[in-house]
Amino acid sequence: MPHETILAELREIMLDVFDIDELDLTDATTAEDVEEWDSLSHVRLVVAVERKFGFKFKNSEIESLKTVGDLVRLIESKTA
C-alpha cells in the first residue's frame, strides 16, 4: 500500500478517534501537535489502526513510535 494512501487512511482514523473536524497530518506530526492526542486517545488510535489494517502491533513496536511517519512505515512493513 502506498505511503500517501496509508497517511490518508490514518488521517481519517485520527479525525474519528480524536473527534475533530480538521487535521493537518504529515510524517512529522507527533502527539504534541494534536491537542486531543492524549494517552487514552493513543490507545484508541492503536486499536482503530489494528482493526482497519487487520493486524496487531507488538508492545515494543508501539513504544518505538515517535511520529506519524514512524507509524506509516510500521504499517507499510506489515502490509508488504
N, CA, C and O of each residue as an XYZ file, in Angstrom:
320
protein
N       0.852     -1.172      0.000
C       0.000      0.000      0.000
C       0.907      1.248      0.000
O       1.835      1.337      0.804
N       0.643      2.188     -0.883
C       1.491      3.390     -0.979
C       1.472      4.240      0.288
O       0.470      4.299      1.001
N       2.581      4.883      0.549
C       2.769      5.729      1.725
C       1.647      6.759      1.856
O       1.064      6.905      2.931
N       1.344      7.465      0.783
C       0.323      8.517      0.822
C      -1.071      7.954      1.117
O      -1.885      8.610      1.767
N      -1.338      6.749      0.639
C      -2.631      6.112      0.908
C      -2.758      5.792      2.392
O      -3.803      6.025      2.999
N      -1.696      5.262      2.966
C      -1.700      4.949      4.399
C      -1.872      6.230      5.211
O      -2.636      6.258      6.176
N      -1.162      7.289      4.822
C      -1.269      8.564      5.527
C      -2.700      9.100      5.471
O      -3.214      9.614      6.464
N      -3.338      8.979      4.313
C      -4.730      9.432      4.168
C      -5.668      8.600      5.037
O      -6.577      9.144      5.663
N      -5.454      7.286      5.080
C      -6.273      6.413      5.927
C      -6.087      6.776      7.402
O      -7.055      6.824      8.161
N      -4.837      7.033      7.801
C      -4.563      7.413      9.190
C      -5.249      8.728      9.539
O      -5.764      8.892     10.645
N      -5.255      9.649      8.608
C      -5.914     10.935      8.845
C      -7.396     10.715      9.154
O      -7.930     11.295     10.099
N      -8.052      9.880      8.356
C      -9.476      9.603      8.585
C      -9.701      8.925      9.931
O     -10.650      9.254     10.643
N      -8.838      7.985     10.280
C      -8.942      7.292     11.569
C      -8.763      8.289     12.706
O      -9.513      8.269     13.682
N      -7.766      9.161     12.576
C      -7.487     10.134     13.633
C      -8.617     11.141     13.791
O      -8.959     11.513     14.913
N      -9.194     11.582     12.697
C     -10.327     12.500     12.785
C     -11.444     11.876     13.608
O     -12.080     12.550     14.419
N     -11.676     10.598     13.398
C     -12.727      9.887     14.136
C     -12.335      9.667     15.597
O     -13.116      9.965     16.501
N     -11.137      9.150     15.827
C     -10.690      8.828     17.189
C     -10.591     10.084     18.056
O     -10.996     10.079     19.219
N     -10.047     11.160     17.480
C      -9.864     12.388     18.248
C     -11.108     13.273     18.233
O     -11.151     14.303     18.906
N     -12.126     12.864     17.456
C     -13.384     13.596     17.349
C     -13.154     15.066     16.979
O     -13.630     15.982     17.649
N     -12.406     15.251     15.888
C     -12.131     16.589     15.379
C     -12.528     16.656     13.909
O     -12.710     15.631     13.252
N     -12.659     17.877     13.408
C     -13.106     18.071     12.030
C     -11.964     18.276     11.044
O     -12.106     17.976      9.859
N     -10.827     18.786     11.525
C      -9.707     19.062     10.633
C      -8.411     18.619     11.281
O      -8.251     18.673     12.500
N      -7.483     18.175     10.430
C      -6.183     17.726     10.912
C      -5.180     17.815      9.779
O      -5.344     17.173      8.741
N      -4.140     18.611      9.978
C      -3.052     18.698      9.013
C      -2.036     17.637      9.407
O      -1.242     17.840     10.326
N      -2.063     16.517      8.719
C      -1.250     15.361      9.091
C      -0.082     15.195      8.136
O      -0.264     15.138      6.920
N       1.121     15.118      8.694
C       2.331     14.868      7.911
C       3.135     13.772      8.599
O       2.785     13.334      9.695
N       4.197     13.337      7.965
C       5.072     12.335      8.576
C       5.686     12.845      9.881
O       6.007     12.057     10.770
N       5.846     14.150      9.990
C       6.496     14.733     11.170
C       5.534     15.006     12.322
O       5.974     15.407     13.399
N       4.236     14.797     12.123
C       3.249     15.054     13.174
C       3.501     14.143     14.376
O       3.757     12.948     14.227
N       3.422     14.737     15.574
C       3.558     13.978     16.815
C       2.340     14.240     17.695
O       1.501     15.080     17.370
N       2.247     13.531     18.791
C       1.139     13.722     19.725
C       1.122     15.150     20.270
O       0.059     15.679     20.590
N       2.276     15.761     20.373
C       2.348     17.137     20.876
C       1.693     18.133     19.925
O       1.317     19.230     20.339
N       1.553     17.760     18.658
C       0.978     18.654     17.652
C      -0.551     18.625     17.628
O      -1.181     19.489     17.019
N      -1.146     17.628     18.293
C      -2.603     17.466     18.256
C      -3.118     17.507     19.699
O      -2.860     16.603     20.493
N      -3.844     18.566     20.013
C      -4.303     18.789     21.386
C      -5.087     17.601     21.944
O      -4.957     17.270     23.122
N      -5.891     16.967     21.112
C      -6.753     15.867     21.568
C      -6.016     14.526     21.705
O      -6.611     13.541     22.140
N      -4.749     14.480     21.345
C      -3.980     13.235     21.350
C      -3.350     13.026     22.722
O      -2.220     13.447     22.968
N      -4.087     12.376     23.605
C      -3.576     12.059     24.935
C      -3.377     10.547     25.049
O      -3.511      9.827     24.060
N      -3.061     10.072     26.241
C      -2.743      8.652     26.403
C      -3.941      7.754     26.103
O      -3.778      6.691     25.505
N      -5.129      8.163     26.507
C      -6.313      7.354     26.245
C      -6.633      7.331     24.747
O      -6.925      6.272     24.191
N      -6.578      8.481     24.104
C      -6.864      8.505     22.668
C      -5.771      7.774     21.885
O      -6.028      7.267     20.793
N      -4.561      7.717     22.431
C      -3.488      6.966     21.774
C      -3.826      5.476     21.732
O      -3.632      4.814     20.712
N      -4.328      4.962     22.841
C      -4.735      3.551     22.889
C      -5.866      3.300     21.896
O      -5.852      2.306     21.171
N      -6.839      4.197     21.866
C      -7.951      4.058     20.924
C      -7.459      4.134     19.477
O      -7.970      3.432     18.604
N      -6.472      4.983     19.230
C      -5.893      5.102     17.887
C      -5.229      3.796     17.467
O      -5.449      3.318     16.354
N      -4.427      3.222     18.339
C      -3.731      1.967     18.034
C      -4.746      0.867     17.725
O      -4.584      0.125     16.756
N      -5.778      0.763     18.535
C      -6.810     -0.260     18.317
C      -7.515     -0.026     16.976
O      -7.760     -0.975     16.230
N      -7.836      1.216     16.673
C      -8.516      1.538     15.409
C      -7.636      1.208     14.205
O      -8.127      0.704     13.196
N      -6.349      1.487     14.309
C      -5.418      1.174     13.214
C      -5.312     -0.336     13.041
O      -5.327     -0.836     11.917
N      -5.206     -1.061     14.148
C      -5.130     -2.524     14.072
C      -6.373     -3.097     13.400
O      -6.268     -4.002     12.572
N      -7.526     -2.587     13.744
C      -8.771     -3.071     13.129
C      -8.818     -2.754     11.642
O      -9.179     -3.603     10.827
N      -8.448     -1.521     11.295
C      -8.526     -1.082      9.905
C      -7.612     -1.906      8.998
O      -8.003     -2.294      7.897
N      -6.391     -2.167      9.471
C      -5.408     -2.831      8.627
C      -5.314     -4.339      8.870
O      -4.629     -5.039      8.125
N      -5.990     -4.846      9.899
C      -6.088     -6.285     10.107
C      -4.874     -6.972     10.690
O      -4.580     -8.111     10.328
N      -4.164     -6.309     11.581
C      -3.043     -6.944     12.273
C      -2.900     -6.342     13.657
O      -3.543     -5.344     13.980
N      -2.049     -6.957     14.478
C      -1.788     -6.482     15.834
C      -0.348     -5.988     15.924
O       0.564     -6.573     15.340
N      -0.164     -4.908     16.662
C       1.182     -4.412     16.938
C       1.729     -5.090     18.182
O       0.973     -5.455     19.082
N       3.037     -5.258     18.231
C       3.711     -5.703     19.452
C       3.892     -4.472     20.336
O       3.984     -3.352     19.832
N       3.943     -4.674     21.640
C       4.160     -3.547     22.554
C       5.429     -2.787     22.217
O       5.449     -1.557     22.263
N       6.485     -3.507     21.880
C       7.753     -2.853     21.552
C       7.624     -1.978     20.304
O       8.287     -0.946     20.201
N       6.778     -2.382     19.362
C       6.558     -1.578     18.166
C       5.834     -0.279     18.518
O       6.190      0.795     18.033
N       4.826     -0.394     19.358
C       4.057      0.787     19.770
C       4.954      1.760     20.527
O       4.900      2.968     20.300
N       5.773      1.232     21.423
C       6.654      2.075     22.232
C       7.695      2.792     21.396
O       8.179      3.852     21.794
N       8.053      2.239     20.246
C       9.097      2.843     19.408
C       8.574      3.981     18.532
O       9.365      4.703     17.925
N       7.263      4.146     18.460
C       6.685      5.167     17.583
C       6.856      6.565     18.178
O       6.495      6.813     19.328
N       7.409      7.470     17.376
C       7.591      8.856     17.818
C       6.806      9.832     16.935
O       6.370     10.882     17.407
N       6.626      9.487     15.658
C       5.940     10.372     14.715
C       4.921      9.581     13.907
O       4.925      8.350     13.916
N       4.057     10.295     13.215
C       3.108      9.641     12.316
C       3.872      8.897     11.217
O       3.451      7.821     10.791
N       4.973      9.454     10.765
C       5.788      8.785      9.756
C       6.282      7.424     10.228
O       6.330      6.472      9.448
N       6.649      7.330     11.504
C       7.055      6.039     12.075
C       5.908      5.044     11.985
O       6.114      3.878     11.650
N       4.700      5.507     12.285
C       3.526      4.645     12.225
C       3.243      4.209     10.790
O       2.924      3.045     10.544
N       3.358      5.132      9.852
C       3.138      4.791      8.441
C       4.132      3.727      7.999
O       3.753      2.749      7.354
N       5.399      3.912      8.341
C       6.425      2.921      7.939
C       6.184      1.560      8.590
O       6.427      0.527      7.966
N       5.715      1.550      9.823
C       5.403      0.297     10.502
C       4.237     -0.405      9.795
O       4.278     -1.617      9.585
N       3.213      0.347      9.435
C       2.086     -0.222      8.698
C       2.555     -0.752      7.345
O       2.147     -1.834      6.921
N       3.414      0.015      6.670
C       3.965     -0.437      5.379
C       4.677     -1.775      5.535
O       4.526     -2.663      4.696
N       5.446     -1.920      6.596
C       6.199     -3.161      6.790
C       5.288     -4.344      7.065
O       5.627     -5.478      6.727
N       4.145     -4.096      7.668
C       3.211     -5.182      7.980
C       2.268     -5.512      6.827
O       1.683     -6.595      6.801
N       2.114     -4.594      5.875
C       1.212     -4.830      4.760
C       1.959     -5.190      3.481
O       1.343     -5.422      2.442
N       3.267     -5.236      3.559
C       4.083     -5.533      2.361
C       4.024     -7.009      2.010
O       4.645     -7.438      1.038
